[in-house]
């Protein structure tokens, strides 16, 4: 399997993104959407969403015209603790019965450096929409053994859960709160090019 990282040729960064041009479907079985948040002020709890889908439309000649849209099933929240997951899915947090999906829709993209971008878009959680900014890196484009073309990205951002109305907490006797406000999101995406 060959992997090619775009060669340098873009007016802004020197990179040639022609291989990336097209519409790509996220392969959730080879992608991950993870997060971490401080717990009890001393450690981090990590988890992921297991059910999501999305489409990325890339313009290699003009990367700033590219777009991305992702839908996440809130019921798929998973920290490998059934009791904790049930609480997060309840009305105290995600309220999955009333809000079964989280969504992201891009609104702008800027070229930050060689194969690095800033993706800005609207994230909707529990019916509240806020702009978020993700640092994205293009990892490469390759052909798989079945003749398909695949592309890889990694991205990260940090959000305030209070911005989305997720305010539940418990004060600790030693000071501080049980659940931190800042949520770090880490994303690994592998997507398959749609044949025209």
C-alpha positions as protocol buffer text, in pm:
chain_id: "A"
residue {
  index: 1
  type: UNK
  ca { x: 0 y: 0 z: 0 }
}
residue {
  index: 2
  type: UNK
  ca { x: 147 y: 333 z: -101 }
}
residue {
  index: 3
  type: UNK
  ca { x: 116 y: 643 z: 113 }
}
residue {
  index: 4
  type: UNK
  ca { x: 186 y: 981 z: -36 }
}
residue {
  index: 5
  type: UNK
  ca { x: 210 y: 1304 z: 153 }
}
residue {
  index: 6
  type: UNK
  ca { x: 133 y: 1594 z: -81 }
}
residue {
  index: 7
  type: UNK
  ca { x: 438 y: 1752 z: -236 }
}
residue {
  index: 8
  type: UNK
  ca { x: 513 y: 2121 z: -195 }
}
residue {
  index: 9
  type: UNK
  ca { x: 339 y: 2344 z: -445 }
}
residue {
  index: 10
  type: UNK
  ca { x: 64 y: 2556 z: -279 }
}
residue {
  index: 11
  type: UNK
  ca { x: 98 y: 2935 z: -309 }
}
residue {
  index: 12
  type: UNK
  ca { x: 40 y: 2975 z: 64 }
}
residue {
  index: 13
  type: UNK
  ca { x: 233 y: 2681 z: 207 }
}
residue {
  index: 14
  type: UNK
  ca { x: 399 y: 2521 z: -93 }
}
residue {
  index: 15
  type: UNK
  ca { x: 184 y: 2206 z: -69 }
}
residue {
  index: 16
  type: UNK
  ca { x: 5 y: 2040 z: -360 }
}
residue {
  index: 17
  type: UNK
  ca { x: -333 y: 1911 z: -243 }
}
residue {
  index: 18
  type: UNK
  ca { x: -459 y: 1792 z: -582 }
}
residue {
  index: 19
  type: UNK
  ca { x: -474 y: 1430 z: -460 }
}
residue {
  index: 20
  type: UNK
  ca { x: -711 y: 1539 z: -185 }
}
residue {
  index: 21
  type: UNK
  ca { x: -968 y: 1697 z: -416 }
}
residue {
  index: 22
  type: UNK
  ca { x: -1307 y: 1525 z: -399 }
}
residue {
  index: 23
  type: UNK
  ca { x: -1577 y: 1413 z: -160 }
}
residue {
  index: 24
  type: UNK
  ca { x: -1478 y: 1175 z: 117 }
}
residue {
  index: 25
  type: UNK
  ca { x: -1691 y: 961 z: 351 }
}
residue {
  index: 26
  type: UNK
  ca { x: -1560 y: 907 z: 703 }
}
residue {
  index: 27
  type: UNK
  ca { x: -1477 y: 543 z: 774 }
}
residue {
  index: 28
  type: UNK
  ca { x: -1589 y: 524 z: 1136 }
}
residue {
  index: 29
  type: UNK
  ca { x: -1438 y: 178 z: 1182 }
}
residue {
  index: 30
  type: UNK
  ca { x: -1093 y: 331 z: 1123 }
}
residue {
  index: 31
  type: UNK
  ca { x: -1158 y: 663 z: 1294 }
}
residue {
  index: 32
  type: UNK
  ca { x: -1195 y: 776 z: 1654 }
}
residue {
  index: 33
  type: UNK
  ca { x: -1363 y: 1064 z: 1832 }
}
residue {
  index: 34
  type: UNK
  ca { x: -1222 y: 1089 z: 2181 }
}
residue {
  index: 35
  type: UNK
  ca { x: -1228 y: 1332 z: 2470 }
}
residue {
  index: 36
  type: UNK
  ca { x: -1082 y: 1387 z: 2815 }
}
residue {
  index: 37
  type: UNK
  ca { x: -1193 y: 1596 z: 3113 }
}
residue {
  index: 38
  type: UNK
  ca { x: -1047 y: 1658 z: 3459 }
}
residue {
  index: 39
  type: UNK
  ca { x: -1203 y: 1451 z: 3737 }
}
residue {
  index: 40
  type: UNK
  ca { x: -1187 y: 1540 z: 4108 }
}
residue {
  index: 41
  type: UNK
  ca { x: -919 y: 1799 z: 4022 }
}
residue {
  index: 42
  type: UNK
  ca { x: -648 y: 1530 z: 4025 }
}
residue {
  index: 43
  type: UNK
  ca { x: -688 y: 1308 z: 3717 }
}
residue {
  index: 44
  type: UNK
  ca { x: -848 y: 1283 z: 3374 }
}
residue {
  index: 45
  type: UNK
  ca { x: -1140 y: 1073 z: 3260 }
}
residue {
  index: 46
  type: UNK
  ca { x: -1119 y: 966 z: 2897 }
}
residue {
  index: 47
  type: UNK
  ca { x: -1386 y: 838 z: 2664 }
}
residue {
  index: 48
  type: UNK
  ca { x: -1518 y: 838 z: 2311 }
}
residue {
  index: 49
  type: UNK
  ca { x: -1825 y: 841 z: 2092 }
}
residue {
  index: 50
  type: UNK
  ca { x: -1858 y: 512 z: 1905 }
}
residue {
  index: 51
  type: UNK
  ca { x: -2124 y: 600 z: 1646 }
}
residue {
  index: 52
  type: UNK
  ca { x: -2068 y: 888 z: 1406 }
}
residue {
  index: 53
  type: UNK
  ca { x: -2068 y: 965 z: 1036 }
}
residue {
  index: 54
  type: UNK
  ca { x: -1958 y: 1248 z: 818 }
}
residue {
  index: 55
  type: UNK
  ca { x: -1860 y: 1383 z: 482 }
}
residue {
  index: 56
  type: UNK
  ca { x: -1560 y: 1595 z: 386 }
}
residue {
  index: 57
  type: UNK
  ca { x: -1548 y: 1784 z: 59 }
}
residue {
  index: 58
  type: UNK
  ca { x: -1197 y: 1896 z: -30 }
}
residue {
  index: 59
  type: UNK
  ca { x: -1082 y: 2145 z: -290 }
}
residue {
  index: 60
  type: UNK
  ca { x: -714 y: 2087 z: -355 }
}
residue {
  index: 61
  type: UNK
  ca { x: -677 y: 2398 z: -567 }
}
residue {
  index: 62
  type: UNK
  ca { x: -837 y: 2615 z: -300 }
}
residue {
  index: 63
  type: UNK
  ca { x: -826 y: 2440 z: 41 }
}
residue {
  index: 64
  type: UNK
  ca { x: -1012 y: 2728 z: 205 }
}
residue {
  index: 65
  type: UNK
  ca { x: -1322 y: 2627 z: 5 }
}
residue {
  index: 66
  type: UNK
  ca { x: -1328 y: 2281 z: 163 }
}
residue {
  index: 67
  type: UNK
  ca { x: -1609 y: 2175 z: 397 }
}
residue {
  index: 68
  type: UNK
  ca { x: -1684 y: 1911 z: 659 }
}
residue {
  index: 69
  type: UNK
  ca { x: -2002 y: 1790 z: 829 }
}
residue {
  index: 70
  type: UNK
  ca { x: -2027 y: 1530 z: 1107 }
}
residue {
  index: 71
  type: UNK
  ca { x: -2320 y: 1377 z: 1296 }
}
residue {
  index: 72
  type: UNK
  ca { x: -2259 y: 1198 z: 1627 }
}
residue {
  index: 73
  type: UNK
  ca { x: -2508 y: 973 z: 1807 }
}
residue {
  index: 74
  type: UNK
  ca { x: -2514 y: 1093 z: 2167 }
}
residue {
  index: 75
  type: UNK
  ca { x: -2623 y: 747 z: 2288 }
}
residue {
  index: 76
  type: UNK
  ca { x: -2283 y: 614 z: 2178 }
}
residue {
  index: 77
  type: UNK
  ca { x: -2101 y: 805 z: 2458 }
}
residue {
  index: 78
  type: UNK
  ca { x: -1860 y: 557 z: 2617 }
}
residue {
  index: 79
  type: UNK
  ca { x: -1616 y: 584 z: 2909 }
}
residue {
  index: 80
  type: UNK
  ca { x: -1618 y: 208 z: 2985 }
}
residue {
  index: 81
  type: UNK
  ca { x: -1822 y: 268 z: 3301 }
}
residue {
  index: 82
  type: UNK
  ca { x: -2192 y: 182 z: 3266 }
}
residue {
  index: 83
  type: UNK
  ca { x: -2293 y: 385 z: 3572 }
}
residue {
  index: 84
  type: UNK
  ca { x: -2101 y: 695 z: 3466 }
}
residue {
  index: 85
  type: UNK
  ca { x: -2215 y: 666 z: 3105 }
}
residue {
  index: 86
  type: UNK
  ca { x: -2579 y: 642 z: 3215 }
}
residue {
  index: 87
  type: UNK
  ca { x: -2537 y: 962 z: 3417 }
}
residue {
  index: 88
  type: UNK
  ca { x: -2376 y: 1149 z: 3126 }
}
residue {
  index: 89
  type: UNK
  ca { x: -2658 y: 1036 z: 2896 }
}
residue {
  index: 90
  type: UNK
  ca { x: -2919 y: 1160 z: 3145 }
}
residue {
  index: 91
  type: UNK
  ca { x: -3079 y: 1506 z: 3159 }
}
residue {
  index: 92
  type: UNK
  ca { x: -2793 y: 1622 z: 3385 }
}
residue {
  index: 93
  type: UNK
  ca { x: -2563 y: 1622 z: 3083 }
}
residue {
  index: 94
  type: UNK
  ca { x: -2633 y: 1513 z: 2723 }
}
residue {
  index: 95
  type: UNK
  ca { x: -3003 y: 1429 z: 2769 }
}
residue {
  index: 96
  type: UNK
  ca { x: -2986 y: 1177 z: 2485 }
}
residue {
  index: 97
  type: UNK
  ca { x: -3361 y: 1114 z: 2478 }
}
residue {
  index: 98
  type: UNK
  ca { x: -3434 y: 1475 z: 2388 }
}
residue {
  index: 99
  type: UNK
  ca { x: -3111 y: 1539 z: 2194 }
}
residue {
  index: 100
  type: UNK
  ca { x: -3012 y: 1217 z: 2014 }
}
residue {
  index: 101
  type: UNK
  ca { x: -2745 y: 1380 z: 1799 }
}
residue {
  index: 102
  type: UNK
  ca { x: -2449 y: 1615 z: 1822 }
}
residue {
  index: 103
  type: UNK
  ca { x: -2351 y: 1787 z: 1499 }
}
residue {
  index: 104
  type: UNK
  ca { x: -2061 y: 1979 z: 1352 }
}
residue {
  index: 105
  type: UNK
  ca { x: -2075 y: 2185 z: 1032 }
}
residue {
  index: 106
  type: UNK
  ca { x: -1770 y: 2375 z: 910 }
}
residue {
  index: 107
  type: UNK
  ca { x: -1792 y: 2744 z: 827 }
}
residue {
  index: 108
  type: UNK
  ca { x: -1430 y: 2835 z: 741 }
}
residue {
  index: 109
  type: UNK
  ca { x: -1087 y: 2685 z: 695 }
}
residue {
  index: 110
  type: UNK
  ca { x: -749 y: 2852 z: 685 }
}
residue {
  index: 111
  type: UNK
  ca { x: -410 y: 2713 z: 588 }
}
residue {
  index: 112
  type: UNK
  ca { x: -183 y: 2729 z: 892 }
}
residue {
  index: 113
  type: UNK
  ca { x: 131 y: 2565 z: 756 }
}
residue {
  index: 114
  type: UNK
  ca { x: 251 y: 2270 z: 554 }
}
residue {
  index: 115
  type: UNK
  ca { x: -37 y: 2019 z: 575 }
}
residue {
  index: 116
  type: UNK
  ca { x: -177 y: 2207 z: 877 }
}
residue {
  index: 117
  type: UNK
  ca { x: -510 y: 2386 z: 890 }
}
residue {
  index: 118
  type: UNK
  ca { x: -750 y: 2560 z: 1125 }
}
residue {
  index: 119
  type: UNK
  ca { x: -1107 y: 2439 z: 1078 }
}
residue {
  index: 120
  type: UNK
  ca { x: -1381 y: 2658 z: 1223 }
}
residue {
  index: 121
  type: UNK
  ca { x: -1739 y: 2543 z: 1247 }
}
residue {
  index: 122
  type: UNK
  ca { x: -2059 y: 2524 z: 1447 }
}
residue {
  index: 123
  type: UNK
  ca { x: -2080 y: 2250 z: 1710 }
}
residue {
  index: 124
  type: UNK
  ca { x: -2428 y: 2170 z: 1841 }
}
residue {
  index: 125
  type: UNK
  ca { x: -2459 y: 1988 z: 2174 }
}
residue {
  index: 126
  type: UNK
  ca { x: -2786 y: 1951 z: 2362 }
}
residue {
  index: 127
  type: UNK
  ca { x: -2952 y: 2196 z: 2124 }
}
residue {
  index: 128
  type: UNK
  ca { x: -2692 y: 2468 z: 2186 }
}
residue {
  index: 129
  type: UNK
  ca { x: -2474 y: 2579 z: 1894 }
}
residue {
  index: 130
  type: UNK
  ca { x: -2136 y: 2743 z: 1947 }
}
residue {
  index: 131
  type: UNK
  ca { x: -1839 y: 2809 z: 1715 }
}
residue {
  index: 132
  type: UNK
  ca { x: -1535 y: 2592 z: 1770 }
}
residue {
  index: 133
  type: UNK
  ca { x: -1189 y: 2595 z: 1616 }
}
residue {
  index: 134
  type: UNK
  ca { x: -993 y: 2275 z: 1545 }
}
residue {
  index: 135
  type: UNK
  ca { x: -626 y: 2238 z: 1467 }
}
residue {
  index: 136
  type: UNK
  ca { x: -609 y: 1986 z: 1182 }
}
residue {
  index: 137
  type: UNK
  ca { x: -318 y: 1803 z: 1023 }
}
residue {
  index: 138
  type: UNK
  ca { x: -338 y: 1617 z: 692 }
}
residue {
  index: 139
  type: UNK
  ca { x: -154 y: 1287 z: 739 }
}
residue {
  index: 140
  type: UNK
  ca { x: -156 y: 1159 z: 384 }
}
residue {
  index: 141
  type: UNK
  ca { x: -342 y: 1000 z: 94 }
}
residue {
  index: 142
  type: UNK
  ca { x: -314 y: 632 z: -2 }
}
residue {
  index: 143
  type: UNK
  ca { x: -459 y: 354 z: -215 }
}
residue {
  index: 144
  type: UNK
  ca { x: -600 y: 57 z: -27 }
}
residue {
  index: 145
  type: UNK
  ca { x: -572 y: -305 z: -150 }
}
residue {
  index: 146
  type: UNK
  ca { x: -926 y: -294 z: -291 }
}
residue {
  index: 147
  type: UNK
  ca { x: -867 y: 2 z: -522 }
}
residue {
  index: 148
  type: UNK
  ca { x: -1014 y: 268 z: -297 }
}
residue {
  index: 149
  type: UNK
  ca { x: -845 y: 596 z: -210 }
}
residue {
  index: 150
  type: UNK
  ca { x: -812 y: 691 z: 156 }
}
residue {
  index: 151
  type: UNK
  ca { x: -713 y: 1008 z: 336 }
}
residue {
  index: 152
  type: UNK
  ca { x: -613 y: 1064 z: 695 }
}
residue {
  index: 153
  type: UNK
  ca { x: -640 y: 1359 z: 932 }
}
residue {
  index: 154
  type: UNK
  ca { x: -591 y: 1423 z: 1299 }
}
residue {
  index: 155
  type: UNK
  ca { x: -746 y: 1715 z: 1483 }
}
residue {
  index: 156
  type: UNK
  ca { x: -787 y: 1853 z: 1831 }
}
residue {
  index: 157
  type: UNK
  ca { x: -967 y: 2129 z: 2012 }
}
residue {
  index: 158
  type: UNK
  ca { x: -1078 y: 2227 z: 2360 }
}
residue {
  index: 159
  type: UNK
  ca { x: -1426 y: 2343 z: 2455 }
}
residue {
  index: 160
  type: UNK
  ca { x: -1602 y: 2464 z: 2767 }
}
residue {
  index: 161
  type: UNK
  ca { x: -1890 y: 2233 z: 2853 }
}
residue {
  index: 162
  type: UNK
  ca { x: -2065 y: 2525 z: 3026 }
}
residue {
  index: 163
  type: UNK
  ca { x: -2088 y: 2697 z: 2687 }
}
residue {
  index: 164
  type: UNK
  ca { x: -2325 y: 2416 z: 2586 }
}
residue {
  index: 165
  type: UNK
  ca { x: -2536 y: 2422 z: 2902 }
}
residue {
  index: 166
  type: UNK
  ca { x: -2361 y: 2123 z: 3062 }
}
residue {
  index: 167
  type: UNK
  ca { x: -2330 y: 2279 z: 3406 }
}
residue {
  index: 168
  type: UNK
  ca { x: -2392 y: 1987 z: 3645 }
}
residue {
  index: 169
  type: UNK
  ca { x: -2123 y: 1956 z: 3911 }
}
residue {
  index: 170
  type: UNK
  ca { x: -2045 y: 1874 z: 4273 }
}
residue {
  index: 171
  type: UNK
  ca { x: -1822 y: 2081 z: 4500 }
}
residue {
  index: 172
  type: UNK
  ca { x: -1534 y: 1897 z: 4666 }
}
residue {
  index: 173
  type: UNK
  ca { x: -1453 y: 1926 z: 5037 }
}
residue {
  index: 174
  type: UNK
  ca { x: -1090 y: 1997 z: 4947 }
}
residue {
  index: 175
  type: UNK
  ca { x: -1191 y: 2275 z: 4708 }
}
residue {
  index: 176
  type: UNK
  ca { x: -1273 y: 2275 z: 4339 }
}
residue {
  index: 177
  type: UNK
  ca { x: -1534 y: 2063 z: 4165 }
}
residue {
  index: 178
  type: UNK
  ca { x: -1583 y: 1701 z: 4067 }
}
residue {
  index: 179
  type: UNK
  ca { x: -1596 y: 1752 z: 3690 }
}
residue {
  index: 180
  type: UNK
  ca { x: -1374 y: 2000 z: 3506 }
}
residue {
  index: 181
  type: UNK
  ca { x: -1520 y: 2254 z: 3266 }
}
residue {
  index: 182
  type: UNK
  ca { x: -1267 y: 2216 z: 2984 }
}
residue {
  index: 183
  type: UNK
  ca { x: -1310 y: 1917 z: 2755 }
}
residue {
  index: 184
  type: UNK
  ca { x: -1023 y: 1826 z: 2526 }
}
residue {
  index: 185
  type: UNK
  ca { x: -1137 y: 1663 z: 2202 }
}
residue {
  index: 186
  type: UNK
  ca { x: -904 y: 1450 z: 1991 }
}
residue {
  index: 187
  type: UNK
  ca { x: -1006 y: 1321 z: 1650 }
}
residue {
  index: 188
  type: UNK
  ca { x: -847 y: 1072 z: 1414 }
}
residue {
  index: 189
  type: UNK
  ca { x: -1021 y: 1046 z: 1079 }
}
residue {
  index: 190
  type: UNK
  ca { x: -975 y: 803 z: 795 }
}
residue {
  index: 191
  type: UNK
  ca { x: -1205 y: 873 z: 500 }
}
residue {
  index: 192
  type: UNK
  ca { x: -1274 y: 699 z: 171 }
}
residue {
  index: 193
  type: UNK
  ca { x: -1303 y: 892 z: -153 }
}
residue {
  index: 194
  type: UNK
  ca { x: -1640 y: 871 z: -323 }
}
residue {
  index: 195
  type: UNK
  ca { x: -1610 y: 767 z: -684 }
}
residue {
  index: 196
  type: UNK
  ca { x: -1753 y: 1023 z: -926 }
}
